[in-house]
Amino acid sequence: MSPDHFEATYLIETPHDPAKVAEVIAGEQSCGTFTRVAGETDDVRARARASTLAVEHLETVNTPSLSNALLERLGNRGPWHRARVTLQFPTANTRANLPTLVATVCGNLYDLGEVTGLRLESVRVPDGYRRQFDLPKVGIEGTRAATGVRRGALVGTIIKPSVGLTTAETAALVAQLCAAGIDVIKDDEVSADSVHAPMADRVPAVMRVIREHAERTGKQVMYAFNITDEVDAMRRHADLVAREGGSCVMASLNWIGHAGLQTLRRHTPLAIHGHRNGYGALSRHPLLGISVEAYQTLWRLGGVDHMHVHGLQGKFAQPDAEVEAAIADCYRPLGEDSDDVVMPIVSSGQWAGTVQATWDAAGRDDVMFMAGGGILAHPDGAAAGVTSIRQAWQAAADGISVNEAASQAPELARALDFFGKTAAHGKPARKD
């Protein structure tokens, strides 16, 4: 990779020659437009124009994936060619400006008249350019240090009901979860500065419980307070969490924006728990939007410490392969800095029975395993729910089947009986 360029790879579908469409993309997202103008001199092109590095022809189809009013107006009836194209863009065009970098690799491309499908698959940046952006301030090792969990997955849960609890009710639930042996608690993405539990009251009340628990037991529970809001409010609430001895704040990435994340990252030393809610709108069509790898790269350049990846065998629409890819990507540094990795947050319909799939995907303990109902709905209580997940995780790490482990682990046995039965493929199935 050139030290002066970043690269982006796209999956495209077009009735035109994919190589020519790649050049259209290169021009559109750098110094060109639909026709050469007087100011687009050879000198300007030499220093600012993007260029095509590779075109891989994939297949030809007879039906377009998406409608395109321009092509329909021109009477174009295909066939449609699918190809993978890689372009490089001068870093001098954007400098270390994350919103503009995102606009460059995404921008108007989804609306181009030449395509009936376009998906950003990956973004790669040279190491020197990567170092101009924000690195995680806490990351995996810092998260382990903050929680005191040196080995094994970090077992977490979500405040449920997600909204509606008063400050006192939230604090009481946190006390119950701390007593249950939880490592991490987080707010739901729809819970922030509500009328019934405003941040000004809720943060001190929750942190009082967590501090008292730490004083009694030595165990410091991490709470990810959802501070998603406009920028000044996020800064105020991050400061409040820090003053109260907290270690983590959560933000809904898609709704605060890349600039909002950068502002928050540069303001607070706390761990930033990046929630990707809304990502499905960007990803579920195979020929539109942005892949999980490219998505995570762009947000990681903003300095998140934890990244939501959804869950294996979970309740959402994403296939397990996407979740597996997202977990693996969290462990790959974007540059040469070995600390440039983030903690994957596995969440959505998780319980002891989905642990084996998570272990198989991660192959290591550096996972934040979040279970809401899988802990809070355990028939023997939240403490048994936490224990059942730890038992399942240890079994997976030891190479023991979950059913074999359950014979010596009553909490795990109860979870398997209550939440699901063993499926034909040998893994516990989720019970809806």
C-alpha positions as CSV (number, residue, x, y, z in Angstrom):
1,M,0.0,0.0,0.0
2,S,1.2,3.5,-0.8
3,P,2.0,5.5,2.3
4,D,0.3,8.5,0.6
5,H,-3.0,6.7,-0.3
6,F,-5.8,4.9,1.4
7,E,-7.7,2.1,-0.4
8,A,-11.4,1.2,-0.7
9,T,-12.8,-2.0,-2.2
10,Y,-16.4,-2.1,-3.6
11,L,-18.8,-4.7,-4.8
12,I,-20.6,-3.1,-7.8
13,E,-23.3,-4.1,-10.2
14,T,-23.6,-2.3,-13.5
15,P,-24.8,-2.7,-17.1
16,H,-21.6,-1.0,-18.2
17,D,-17.9,-2.1,-18.3
18,P,-16.9,-2.4,-14.6
19,A,-13.5,-0.9,-15.3
20,K,-15.1,2.2,-16.7
21,V,-17.5,2.5,-13.8
22,A,-14.5,2.2,-11.4
23,E,-13.0,5.2,-13.2
24,V,-16.3,7.0,-12.8
25,I,-16.2,6.3,-9.0
26,A,-12.6,7.5,-8.9
27,G,-13.4,10.8,-10.5
28,E,-16.7,11.4,-8.7
29,Q,-15.0,10.9,-5.3
30,S,-11.9,13.0,-6.0
31,C,-11.3,15.9,-8.4
32,G,-13.6,14.9,-11.3
33,T,-17.3,15.1,-12.3
34,F,-19.4,13.7,-15.1
35,T,-17.3,15.7,-17.6
36,R,-13.9,17.3,-17.5
37,V,-13.9,20.9,-16.6
38,A,-11.3,23.6,-17.3
39,G,-9.9,23.6,-13.8
40,E,-9.3,19.8,-13.8
41,T,-5.8,20.2,-15.2
42,D,-3.2,17.4,-15.5
43,D,-1.4,18.9,-12.5
44,V,-4.7,18.7,-10.4
45,R,-5.3,15.2,-11.6
46,A,-1.7,14.1,-10.7
47,R,-2.0,15.3,-7.1
48,A,-5.7,14.7,-6.3
49,R,-7.4,12.2,-8.5
50,A,-8.2,8.7,-7.2
51,S,-7.2,5.8,-9.3
52,T,-8.2,2.2,-10.0
53,L,-6.0,-0.5,-8.5
54,A,-7.9,-3.7,-9.4
55,V,-11.0,-4.9,-11.2
56,E,-12.2,-8.5,-10.5
57,H,-15.1,-9.6,-12.7
58,L,-17.5,-11.9,-10.8
59,E,-20.7,-12.8,-12.6
60,T,-23.3,-11.5,-15.0
61,V,-27.0,-11.5,-14.1
62,N,-30.2,-10.8,-16.1
63,T,-32.1,-8.8,-13.3
64,P,-30.8,-5.8,-11.5
65,S,-30.6,-5.9,-7.7
66,L,-31.9,-2.3,-7.3
67,S,-33.9,0.1,-9.4
68,N,-32.1,3.0,-11.2
69,A,-34.3,5.7,-12.6
70,L,-31.5,7.0,-15.0
71,L,-30.9,3.6,-16.5
72,E,-34.6,2.9,-16.8
73,R,-35.1,6.3,-18.5
74,L,-32.4,5.4,-21.0
75,G,-34.0,2.1,-21.7
76,N,-31.1,0.0,-20.5
77,R,-32.1,-3.7,-20.2
78,G,-28.8,-5.2,-19.1
79,P,-27.3,-7.7,-18.6
80,W,-25.8,-6.5,-15.4
81,H,-22.2,-7.2,-14.5
82,R,-21.0,-7.7,-11.0
83,A,-17.4,-7.0,-10.1
84,R,-15.1,-6.2,-7.2
85,V,-13.1,-3.0,-7.7
86,T,-10.3,-1.5,-5.6
87,L,-9.5,2.2,-5.7
88,Q,-6.9,4.3,-4.0
89,F,-7.4,7.9,-2.8
90,P,-4.7,10.5,-1.9
91,T,-4.6,11.1,1.8
92,A,-3.8,14.7,1.0
93,N,-7.4,15.1,-0.2
94,T,-8.9,14.5,3.2
95,R,-6.0,14.7,5.8
96,A,-7.0,13.3,9.1
97,N,-10.7,14.4,8.7
98,L,-12.8,11.4,9.5
99,P,-16.2,12.7,8.3
100,T,-14.6,13.7,5.0
101,L,-12.9,10.3,4.8
102,V,-16.3,8.6,5.2
103,A,-17.8,11.0,2.6
104,T,-15.0,10.1,0.2
105,V,-15.4,6.3,0.4
106,C,-19.2,6.5,0.6
107,G,-20.7,9.8,-0.4
108,N,-22.7,10.0,-3.6
109,L,-21.6,6.6,-4.7
110,Y,-24.8,4.9,-3.7
111,D,-26.7,7.2,-6.0
112,L,-24.6,6.8,-9.1
113,G,-26.5,6.5,-12.3
114,E,-24.1,3.8,-13.6
115,V,-24.8,1.2,-10.9
116,T,-27.7,-1.0,-9.7
117,G,-25.7,-2.1,-6.7
118,L,-22.8,-0.8,-4.7
119,R,-21.4,-2.0,-1.4
120,L,-18.3,-0.8,0.4
121,E,-16.5,-3.9,1.4
122,S,-13.3,-2.7,3.0
123,V,-11.2,0.4,3.8
124,R,-7.4,0.1,4.4
125,V,-5.2,2.9,5.5
126,P,-1.4,3.2,5.7
127,D,0.1,3.2,9.1
128,G,1.3,6.8,9.1
129,Y,-2.2,8.0,8.2
130,R,-3.8,5.7,10.8
131,R,-1.7,7.3,13.5
132,Q,-3.2,10.7,12.7
133,F,-6.6,9.5,13.9
134,D,-7.6,8.4,17.4
135,L,-6.6,5.1,18.9
136,P,-8.5,3.4,21.6
137,K,-7.7,4.9,25.0
138,V,-8.8,1.8,27.0
139,G,-9.1,-1.1,24.6
140,I,-9.1,-4.8,25.7
141,E,-6.3,-4.6,28.3
142,G,-7.7,-1.4,29.8
143,T,-11.1,-2.9,30.1
144,R,-9.7,-6.0,31.8
145,A,-7.8,-3.8,34.2
146,A,-10.9,-1.7,35.0
147,T,-13.0,-4.8,35.8
148,G,-10.3,-6.9,37.4
149,V,-11.2,-9.8,35.0
150,R,-7.9,-11.1,33.9
151,R,-9.1,-14.3,32.3
152,G,-12.3,-15.6,30.8
153,A,-14.9,-13.7,29.0
154,L,-16.4,-10.6,30.6
155,V,-20.0,-11.5,31.5
156,G,-22.4,-8.7,31.1
157,T,-26.1,-7.8,31.0
158,I,-28.4,-5.0,30.0
159,I,-30.8,-3.1,32.2
160,K,-34.3,-4.6,31.6
161,P,-36.9,-3.2,31.2
162,S,-34.9,-1.0,28.9
163,V,-36.9,2.1,29.7
164,G,-39.4,3.0,32.4
165,L,-37.5,2.2,35.5
166,T,-37.1,5.1,38.0
167,T,-33.7,6.0,39.3
168,A,-34.3,4.1,42.5
169,E,-35.5,1.0,40.6
170,T,-32.5,1.1,38.4
171,A,-30.1,1.4,41.3
172,A,-31.9,-1.5,43.0
173,L,-31.5,-3.7,39.9
174,V,-27.8,-2.8,39.7
175,A,-27.4,-3.8,43.3
176,Q,-29.0,-7.2,42.4
177,L,-26.7,-7.6,39.4
178,C,-23.6,-6.7,41.3
179,A,-24.5,-9.3,44.0
180,A,-25.0,-11.8,41.2
181,G,-21.3,-11.5,40.2
182,I,-21.7,-9.6,36.9
183,D,-18.7,-8.0,35.3
184,V,-20.4,-5.4,33.1
185,I,-23.8,-3.7,33.0
186,K,-25.0,-1.5,30.2
187,D,-27.9,0.7,29.4
188,D,-30.1,-0.2,26.4
189,E,-29.7,2.0,23.3
190,V,-33.2,3.5,23.8
191,S,-32.4,4.5,27.4
192,A,-30.5,7.8,27.9
193,D,-31.5,11.0,29.7
194,S,-35.2,10.1,30.4
195,V,-37.7,12.0,32.5
196,H,-38.2,9.1,34.9
197,A,-34.5,8.4,35.4
198,P,-32.5,11.6,34.4
199,M,-28.7,11.2,34.0
200,A,-28.1,13.8,36.7
201,D,-29.8,11.5,39.3
202,R,-29.2,8.1,37.8
203,V,-25.4,8.2,37.4
204,P,-24.8,9.1,41.0
205,A,-27.3,6.6,42.3
206,V,-25.9,3.7,40.2
207,M,-22.3,4.6,40.9
208,R,-23.1,4.8,44.6
209,V,-24.2,1.1,44.5
210,I,-21.2,0.1,42.4
211,R,-18.7,1.9,44.8
212,E,-20.3,0.3,47.8
213,H,-20.1,-3.2,46.2
214,A,-16.5,-2.6,45.4
215,E,-15.8,-1.5,49.0
216,R,-17.4,-4.7,50.3
217,T,-16.0,-7.2,47.8
218,G,-13.1,-5.6,45.9
219,K,-15.0,-6.2,42.7
220,Q,-15.4,-3.2,40.4
221,V,-18.3,-3.6,38.0
222,M,-18.1,-1.6,34.8
223,Y,-21.3,0.2,33.9
224,A,-21.7,1.6,30.3
225,F,-23.9,4.6,30.7
226,N,-25.7,5.5,27.5
227,I,-24.9,9.2,27.0
228,T,-26.1,9.4,23.4
229,D,-27.1,13.0,22.9
230,E,-25.9,16.2,21.2
231,V,-22.2,16.9,21.7
232,D,-22.3,19.3,24.7
233,A,-24.6,17.0,26.6
234,M,-22.4,14.0,25.9
235,R,-19.4,15.8,27.3
236,R,-21.3,16.9,30.4
237,H,-22.5,13.4,31.1
238,A,-19.1,11.8,30.4
239,D,-17.7,14.2,33.0
240,L,-20.4,13.3,35.5
241,V,-19.6,9.6,35.0
242,A,-15.9,10.3,35.6
243,R,-16.6,12.3,38.7
244,E,-18.7,9.5,40.1
245,G,-15.9,7.0,39.6
246,G,-17.3,5.4,36.5
247,S,-15.2,3.8,33.8
248,C,-17.3,3.6,30.7
249,V,-19.8,5.5,28.5
250,M,-21.9,4.2,25.7
251,A,-22.9,5.9,22.4
252,S,-25.1,5.0,19.5
253,L,-22.6,5.5,16.8
254,N,-24.8,5.9,13.8
255,W,-26.8,8.7,15.5
256,I,-24.0,10.8,17.0
257,G,-21.9,10.6,13.8
258,H,-18.2,10.3,13.3
259,A,-17.5,13.9,14.4
260,G,-19.5,13.3,17.5
261,L,-17.5,10.3,18.3
262,Q,-14.2,12.1,17.7
263,T,-15.3,14.9,20.0
264,L,-16.3,12.5,22.7
265,R,-13.1,10.4,22.3
266,R,-10.9,13.5,22.6
267,H,-12.8,14.8,25.6
268,T,-12.9,11.7,27.9
269,P,-10.4,9.1,29.1
270,L,-13.3,6.7,29.8
271,A,-13.9,3.6,27.7
272,I,-16.3,4.2,24.8
273,H,-18.8,1.4,24.3
274,G,-19.7,1.7,20.7
275,H,-23.3,0.6,19.9
276,R,-24.1,0.0,16.2
277,N,-27.9,0.0,16.4
278,G,-29.3,0.9,13.0
279,Y,-26.4,-0.9,11.2
280,G,-29.0,-3.2,9.5
281,A,-30.2,-0.4,7.4
282,L,-26.7,-0.1,6.0
283,S,-26.0,-3.7,5.5
284,R,-28.8,-6.2,5.0
285,H,-29.0,-6.0,1.2
286,P,-26.0,-7.9,-0.3
287,L,-25.4,-5.3,-3.0
288,L,-26.0,-2.1,-1.1
289,G,-24.4,-0.3,1.8
290,I,-21.4,-1.2,3.8
291,S,-19.8,-4.4,5.0
292,V,-19.1,-5.0,8.7
293,E,-15.4,-4.8,8.1
294,A,-15.5,-1.4,6.4
295,Y,-18.1,-0.2,9.0
296,Q,-15.9,-1.1,11.9
297,T,-12.8,0.3,10.4
298,L,-14.4,3.8,10.0
299,W,-15.6,3.8,13.6
300,R,-12.4,2.5,15.0
301,L,-10.6,5.4,13.4
302,G,-12.7,7.5,15.8
303,G,-11.2,5.7,18.8
304,V,-13.9,3.3,20.2
305,D,-12.8,0.8,22.8
306,H,-15.7,-1.7,22.5
307,M,-17.6,-2.6,19.4
308,H,-21.1,-4.3,19.2
309,V,-21.1,-7.2,16.8
310,H,-24.5,-8.7,17.6
311,G,-24.6,-12.4,18.7
312,L,-24.1,-15.9,17.3
313,Q,-27.3,-17.9,17.0
314,G,-29.0,-14.7,18.3
315,K,-32.3,-13.0,17.7
316,F,-31.4,-10.7,14.9
317,A,-31.3,-11.1,11.1
318,Q,-27.6,-11.1,10.5
319,P,-26.1,-14.5,9.6
320,D,-23.6,-16.0,12.0
321,A,-20.9,-15.6,9.3
322,E,-21.2,-11.8,9.6
323,V,-20.9,-11.9,13.4
324,E,-17.9,-14.2,13.1
325,A,-16.2,-11.8,10.7
326,A,-17.0,-8.8,13.0
327,I,-15.4,-10.5,16.0
328,A,-12.3,-11.5,14.0
329,D,-12.0,-7.9,12.7
330,C,-12.0,-6.5,16.2
331,Y,-8.7,-8.3,16.9
332,R,-6.9,-7.0,13.7
333,P,-4.9,-3.8,14.2
334,L,-5.7,-1.1,11.6
335,G,-2.1,-0.1,11.6
336,E,1.2,-1.5,13.1
337,D,0.3,-0.7,16.7
338,S,-0.5,-4.0,18.4
339,D,-2.7,-2.1,20.9
340,D,-4.9,-0.9,18.1
341,V,-7.6,-3.5,18.8
342,V,-11.1,-3.3,20.3
343,M,-13.2,-5.5,22.6
344,P,-16.1,-7.2,20.7
345,I,-19.4,-7.0,22.4
346,V,-21.5,-10.1,21.7
347,S,-25.1,-9.3,22.3
348,S,-28.6,-10.2,21.1
349,G,-30.6,-13.3,22.4
350,Q,-27.5,-14.6,24.2
351,W,-27.5,-17.2,26.9
352,A,-25.3,-20.1,28.1
353,G,-26.4,-22.1,25.1
354,T,-24.8,-19.7,22.6
355,V,-21.4,-19.6,24.4
356,Q,-19.9,-22.5,22.4
357,A,-20.6,-20.7,19.1
358,T,-19.0,-17.5,20.4
359,W,-16.0,-19.4,21.6
360,D,-15.6,-21.1,18.3
361,A,-15.7,-17.7,16.5
362,A,-13.4,-15.8,18.9
363,G,-11.0,-18.5,19.9
364,R,-9.9,-16.4,22.8
365,D,-11.3,-14.9,26.1
366,D,-11.3,-11.3,24.9
367,V,-15.1,-11.0,24.5
368,M,-17.7,-9.0,26.3
369,F,-20.6,-11.5,26.4
370,M,-23.8,-9.6,27.1
371,A,-27.0,-11.6,28.0
372,G,-30.2,-9.8,29.1
373,G,-32.9,-12.5,29.4
374,G,-30.2,-15.2,29.5
375,I,-29.2,-13.9,32.9
376,L,-32.3,-12.0,34.3
377,A,-34.8,-14.7,33.2
378,H,-32.8,-17.7,34.5
379,P,-35.3,-19.7,36.6
380,D,-33.0,-19.7,39.6
381,G,-32.2,-16.0,39.5
382,A,-29.6,-13.7,38.0
383,A,-26.7,-15.1,40.0
384,A,-27.4,-18.5,38.5
385,G,-27.7,-16.9,35.1
386,V,-24.2,-15.4,35.4
387,T,-22.8,-18.7,36.7
388,S,-24.3,-20.7,33.9
389,I,-22.6,-18.5,31.3
390,R,-19.2,-18.8,33.1
391,Q,-19.7,-22.6,33.3
392,A,-20.5,-22.8,29.6
393,W,-17.5,-20.6,28.7
394,Q,-15.1,-22.7,30.8
395,A,-16.5,-25.8,29.2
396,A,-15.9,-24.4,25.7
397,A,-12.4,-23.3,26.6
398,D,-11.7,-26.8,27.9
399,G,-13.1,-28.5,24.9
400,I,-16.0,-30.1,26.8
401,S,-19.5,-30.2,25.4
402,V,-22.0,-28.1,27.1
403,N,-24.2,-31.1,27.9
404,E,-21.3,-32.9,29.5
405,A,-20.4,-29.9,31.5
406,A,-24.0,-29.5,32.6
407,S,-23.9,-32.9,34.4
408,Q,-21.6,-31.2,37.0
409,A,-23.0,-27.7,36.8
410,P,-26.6,-27.3,38.0
411,E,-26.9,-23.7,36.9
412,L,-25.9,-24.6,33.4
413,A,-28.2,-27.6,33.4
414,R,-31.1,-25.4,34.4
415,A,-30.3,-22.9,31.7
416,L,-30.2,-25.6,29.0
417,D,-33.5,-27.0,30.2
418,F,-35.2,-23.6,30.5
419,F,-33.9,-21.7,27.5
420,G,-33.4,-24.5,24.9
421,K,-32.9,-28.1,23.9
422,T,-30.0,-29.7,22.2
423,A,-30.5,-29.4,18.4
424,A,-29.7,-32.1,15.8
425,H,-26.4,-30.5,14.9
426,G,-25.2,-30.9,18.5
427,K,-25.4,-27.3,19.7
428,P,-28.1,-26.0,21.9
429,A,-30.8,-24.2,20.0
430,R,-32.2,-20.9,21.1
431,K,-35.7,-21.0,22.5
432,D,-37.8,-18.1,21.2
